[in-house]
Amino acid sequence: MGRELYDDGAEAKRILAAGRAIYISDDAFPGQVIKKYPDGRREIVRLDENGNDIVIRKLS
């Protein structure tokens, strides 16, 4: 049987506070990857074959 994981968001907050972006999912955009920046901006992104972010759409 699998272990349940608990995520209180502390690590994401720590990364954002350090000035780095995080990648998240959002139920409003199923199957998409959201890149969230420390300043609150969000973008739907995908990775190209070299691992670079390609912005599909700016959300905020």
N, CA, C and O atoms as CSV, one atom per row, in Angstrom:
chain,resi,resn,atom,element,x,y,z
A,1,MET,N,N,0.837,-1.166,0.000
A,1,MET,CA,C,0.000,0.000,0.000
A,1,MET,C,C,0.893,1.244,0.000
A,1,MET,O,O,1.910,1.280,0.693
A,2,GLY,N,N,0.504,2.285,-0.794
A,2,GLY,CA,C,1.304,3.494,-0.919
A,2,GLY,C,C,1.205,4.393,0.298
A,2,GLY,O,O,0.249,4.323,1.071
A,3,ARG,N,N,2.198,5.227,0.448
A,3,ARG,CA,C,2.201,6.189,1.553
A,3,ARG,C,C,1.500,7.455,1.098
A,3,ARG,O,O,1.657,7.883,-0.046
A,4,GLU,N,N,0.734,8.047,1.983
A,4,GLU,CA,C,0.132,9.337,1.692
A,4,GLU,C,C,1.161,10.424,1.985
A,4,GLU,O,O,1.888,10.362,2.977
A,5,LEU,N,N,1.206,11.407,1.114
A,5,LEU,CA,C,2.122,12.516,1.303
A,5,LEU,C,C,1.347,13.740,1.749
A,5,LEU,O,O,0.238,13.994,1.278
A,6,TYR,N,N,1.935,14.490,2.655
A,6,TYR,CA,C,1.319,15.716,3.129
A,6,TYR,C,C,2.192,16.882,2.690
A,6,TYR,O,O,3.396,16.899,2.946
A,7,ASP,N,N,1.579,17.853,2.029
A,7,ASP,CA,C,2.312,19.030,1.571
A,7,ASP,C,C,1.614,20.268,2.109
A,7,ASP,O,O,0.503,20.592,1.691
A,8,ASP,N,N,2.263,20.954,3.030
A,8,ASP,CA,C,1.672,22.165,3.593
A,8,ASP,C,C,2.091,23.420,2.841
A,8,ASP,O,O,1.715,24.525,3.233
A,9,GLY,N,N,2.862,23.271,1.769
A,9,GLY,CA,C,3.281,24.401,0.957
A,9,GLY,C,C,4.520,25.118,1.463
A,9,GLY,O,O,4.959,26.096,0.858
A,10,ALA,N,N,5.090,24.644,2.568
A,10,ALA,CA,C,6.244,25.322,3.161
A,10,ALA,C,C,7.440,25.344,2.213
A,10,ALA,O,O,8.126,26.361,2.110
A,11,GLU,N,N,7.693,24.256,1.531
A,11,GLU,CA,C,8.847,24.202,0.623
A,11,GLU,C,C,8.647,25.148,-0.552
A,11,GLU,O,O,9.582,25.844,-0.947
A,12,ALA,N,N,7.451,25.185,-1.113
A,12,ALA,CA,C,7.163,26.106,-2.221
A,12,ALA,C,C,7.360,27.553,-1.762
A,12,ALA,O,O,7.939,28.361,-2.488
A,13,LYS,N,N,6.887,27.875,-0.576
A,13,LYS,CA,C,7.052,29.231,-0.047
A,13,LYS,C,C,8.528,29.562,0.148
A,13,LYS,O,O,8.959,30.684,-0.116
A,14,ARG,N,N,9.291,28.591,0.606
A,14,ARG,CA,C,10.731,28.800,0.819
A,14,ARG,C,C,11.431,29.083,-0.509
A,14,ARG,O,O,12.269,29.980,-0.592
A,15,ILE,N,N,11.090,28.322,-1.541
A,15,ILE,CA,C,11.706,28.502,-2.857
A,15,ILE,C,C,11.346,29.871,-3.431
A,15,ILE,O,O,12.213,30.585,-3.936
A,16,LEU,N,N,10.068,30.232,-3.353
A,16,LEU,CA,C,9.639,31.549,-3.841
A,16,LEU,C,C,10.321,32.678,-3.070
A,16,LEU,O,O,10.742,33.671,-3.664
A,17,ALA,N,N,10.430,32.530,-1.748
A,17,ALA,CA,C,11.082,33.544,-0.920
A,17,ALA,C,C,12.561,33.700,-1.271
A,17,ALA,O,O,13.143,34.768,-1.084
A,18,ALA,N,N,13.159,32.625,-1.780
A,18,ALA,CA,C,14.565,32.666,-2.193
A,18,ALA,C,C,14.728,33.292,-3.577
A,18,ALA,O,O,15.844,33.424,-4.079
A,19,GLY,N,N,13.594,33.680,-4.195
A,19,GLY,CA,C,13.661,34.358,-5.483
A,19,GLY,C,C,13.613,33.448,-6.695
A,19,GLY,O,O,13.941,33.874,-7.802
A,20,ARG,N,N,13.209,32.206,-6.503
A,20,ARG,CA,C,13.144,31.260,-7.619
A,20,ARG,C,C,11.701,30.890,-7.927
A,20,ARG,O,O,10.841,30.912,-7.046
A,21,ALA,N,N,11.446,30.551,-9.179
A,21,ALA,CA,C,10.108,30.147,-9.613
A,21,ALA,C,C,9.856,28.690,-9.251
A,21,ALA,O,O,10.788,27.913,-9.045
A,22,ILE,N,N,8.578,28.338,-9.179
A,22,ILE,CA,C,8.180,26.950,-8.945
A,22,ILE,C,C,7.239,26.524,-10.064
A,22,ILE,O,O,6.667,27.365,-10.758
A,23,TYR,N,N,7.084,25.226,-10.233
A,23,TYR,CA,C,6.173,24.647,-11.213
A,23,TYR,C,C,5.067,23.936,-10.445
A,23,TYR,O,O,5.326,23.128,-9.553
A,24,ILE,N,N,3.831,24.254,-10.810
A,24,ILE,CA,C,2.686,23.710,-10.089
A,24,ILE,C,C,1.619,23.262,-11.070
A,24,ILE,O,O,1.697,23.543,-12.266
A,25,SER,N,N,0.623,22.561,-10.549
A,25,SER,CA,C,-0.578,22.260,-11.326
A,25,SER,C,C,-1.703,23.112,-10.751
A,25,SER,O,O,-1.624,23.605,-9.626
A,26,ASP,N,N,-2.750,23.271,-11.553
A,26,ASP,CA,C,-3.893,24.080,-11.139
A,26,ASP,C,C,-5.130,23.418,-11.728
A,26,ASP,O,O,-5.196,23.186,-12.935
A,27,ASP,N,N,-6.108,23.114,-10.883
A,27,ASP,CA,C,-7.325,22.454,-11.358
A,27,ASP,C,C,-8.037,23.242,-12.451
A,27,ASP,O,O,-8.791,22.668,-13.237
A,28,ALA,N,N,-7.803,24.554,-12.508
A,28,ALA,CA,C,-8.420,25.387,-13.540
A,28,ALA,C,C,-7.804,25.154,-14.916
A,28,ALA,O,O,-8.388,25.532,-15.932
A,29,PHE,N,N,-6.622,24.530,-14.951
A,29,PHE,CA,C,-5.911,24.262,-16.198
A,29,PHE,C,C,-5.436,22.806,-16.202
A,29,PHE,O,O,-4.236,22.544,-16.118
A,30,PRO,N,N,-6.372,21.864,-16.300
A,30,PRO,CA,C,-5.996,20.448,-16.209
A,30,PRO,C,C,-5.008,20.036,-17.303
A,30,PRO,O,O,-5.148,20.404,-18.469
A,31,GLY,N,N,-4.022,19.272,-16.890
A,31,GLY,CA,C,-3.022,18.764,-17.826
A,31,GLY,C,C,-1.962,19.773,-18.222
A,31,GLY,O,O,-1.105,19.472,-19.053
A,32,GLN,N,N,-2.005,20.967,-17.644
A,32,GLN,CA,C,-1.036,22.016,-17.969
A,32,GLN,C,C,-0.065,22.201,-16.809
A,32,GLN,O,O,-0.366,21.857,-15.666
A,33,VAL,N,N,1.108,22.751,-17.125
A,33,VAL,CA,C,2.101,23.074,-16.110
A,33,VAL,C,C,2.113,24.588,-15.945
A,33,VAL,O,O,2.212,25.329,-16.924
A,34,ILE,N,N,2.013,25.040,-14.701
A,34,ILE,CA,C,2.011,26.462,-14.387
A,34,ILE,C,C,3.352,26.811,-13.748
A,34,ILE,O,O,3.789,26.158,-12.800
A,35,LYS,N,N,3.995,27.846,-14.279
A,35,LYS,CA,C,5.217,28.361,-13.672
A,35,LYS,C,C,4.821,29.591,-12.878
A,35,LYS,O,O,4.263,30.541,-13.427
A,36,LYS,N,N,5.112,29.571,-11.579
A,36,LYS,CA,C,4.770,30.675,-10.692
A,36,LYS,C,C,6.051,31.352,-10.235
A,36,LYS,O,O,6.981,30.697,-9.764
A,37,TYR,N,N,6.089,32.668,-10.380
A,37,TYR,CA,C,7.261,33.469,-10.041
A,37,TYR,C,C,7.109,34.083,-8.657
A,37,TYR,O,O,5.990,34.206,-8.157
A,38,PRO,N,N,8.218,34.470,-8.029
A,38,PRO,CA,C,8.152,35.081,-6.700
A,38,PRO,C,C,7.276,36.338,-6.639
A,38,PRO,O,O,6.708,36.644,-5.591
A,39,ASP,N,N,7.163,37.064,-7.755
A,39,ASP,CA,C,6.350,38.284,-7.757
A,39,ASP,C,C,4.869,38.009,-8.001
A,39,ASP,O,O,4.070,38.940,-8.091
A,40,GLY,N,N,4.501,36.724,-8.109
A,40,GLY,CA,C,3.102,36.346,-8.270
A,40,GLY,C,C,2.664,36.087,-9.697
A,40,GLY,O,O,1.569,35.572,-9.921
A,41,ARG,N,N,3.500,36.436,-10.673
A,41,ARG,CA,C,3.146,36.142,-12.064
A,41,ARG,C,C,3.013,34.641,-12.263
A,41,ARG,O,O,3.691,33.852,-11.604
A,42,ARG,N,N,2.132,34.254,-13.180
A,42,ARG,CA,C,1.962,32.839,-13.515
A,42,ARG,C,C,1.856,32.694,-15.026
A,42,ARG,O,O,1.272,33.539,-15.704
A,43,GLU,N,N,2.429,31.609,-15.545
A,43,GLU,CA,C,2.387,31.320,-16.968
A,43,GLU,C,C,2.138,29.824,-17.168
A,43,GLU,O,O,2.619,28.997,-16.394
A,44,ILE,N,N,1.389,29.490,-18.204
A,44,ILE,CA,C,1.313,28.088,-18.634
A,44,ILE,C,C,2.539,27.864,-19.508
A,44,ILE,O,O,2.785,28.617,-20.450
A,45,VAL,N,N,3.307,26.824,-19.189
A,45,VAL,CA,C,4.535,26.539,-19.925
A,45,VAL,C,C,4.595,25.076,-20.344
A,45,VAL,O,O,3.861,24.226,-19.839
A,46,ARG,N,N,5.486,24.817,-21.275
A,46,ARG,CA,C,5.876,23.456,-21.612
A,46,ARG,C,C,7.382,23.479,-21.793
A,46,ARG,O,O,7.965,24.545,-21.987
A,47,LEU,N,N,8.015,22.325,-21.734
A,47,LEU,CA,C,9.451,22.239,-21.930
A,47,LEU,C,C,9.752,21.792,-23.352
A,47,LEU,O,O,9.098,20.886,-23.868
A,48,ASP,N,N,10.733,22.417,-23.990
A,48,ASP,CA,C,11.142,21.966,-25.318
A,48,ASP,C,C,12.111,20.793,-25.176
A,48,ASP,O,O,12.389,20.345,-24.064
A,49,GLU,N,N,12.612,20.308,-26.278
A,49,GLU,CA,C,13.477,19.121,-26.254
A,49,GLU,C,C,14.798,19.356,-25.534
A,49,GLU,O,O,15.487,18.399,-25.180
A,50,ASN,N,N,15.161,20.626,-25.312
A,50,ASN,CA,C,16.394,20.958,-24.585
A,50,ASN,C,C,16.140,21.299,-23.122
A,50,ASN,O,O,17.066,21.660,-22.396
A,51,GLY,N,N,14.878,21.184,-22.686
A,51,GLY,CA,C,14.539,21.471,-21.307
A,51,GLY,C,C,14.270,22.938,-21.025
A,51,GLY,O,O,14.189,23.338,-19.863
A,52,ASN,N,N,14.131,23.743,-22.065
A,52,ASN,CA,C,13.843,25.168,-21.906
A,52,ASN,C,C,12.340,25.392,-21.802
A,52,ASN,O,O,11.554,24.699,-22.449
A,53,ASP,N,N,11.945,26.365,-20.982
A,53,ASP,CA,C,10.533,26.726,-20.861
A,53,ASP,C,C,10.056,27.430,-22.125
A,53,ASP,O,O,10.730,28.322,-22.640
A,54,ILE,N,N,8.900,27.027,-22.615
A,54,ILE,CA,C,8.209,27.707,-23.703
A,54,ILE,C,C,6.897,28.212,-23.108
A,54,ILE,O,O,6.079,27.419,-22.640
A,55,VAL,N,N,6.694,29.526,-23.124
A,55,VAL,CA,C,5.486,30.100,-22.572
A,55,VAL,C,C,4.336,29.886,-23.549
A,55,VAL,O,O,4.395,30.326,-24.697
A,56,ILE,N,N,3.297,29.211,-23.085
A,56,ILE,CA,C,2.102,28.973,-23.879
A,56,ILE,C,C,1.122,30.145,-23.701
A,56,ILE,O,O,0.523,30.629,-24.661
A,57,ARG,N,N,0.981,30.578,-22.456
A,57,ARG,CA,C,0.054,31.682,-22.164
A,57,ARG,C,C,0.409,32.311,-20.829
A,57,ARG,O,O,0.709,31.609,-19.863
A,58,LYS,N,N,0.375,33.648,-20.774
A,58,LYS,CA,C,0.564,34.369,-19.514
A,58,LYS,C,C,-0.774,34.434,-18.815
A,58,LYS,O,O,-1.789,34.765,-19.428
A,59,LEU,N,N,-0.776,34.119,-17.525
A,59,LEU,CA,C,-2.014,34.112,-16.738
A,59,LEU,C,C,-2.143,35.358,-15.885
A,59,LEU,O,O,-3.250,35.869,-15.720
A,60,SER,N,N,-1.075,35.851,-15.351
A,60,SER,CA,C,-1.118,37.052,-14.508
A,60,SER,C,C,0.257,37.634,-14.370
A,60,SER,O,O,0.433,38.650,-13.698
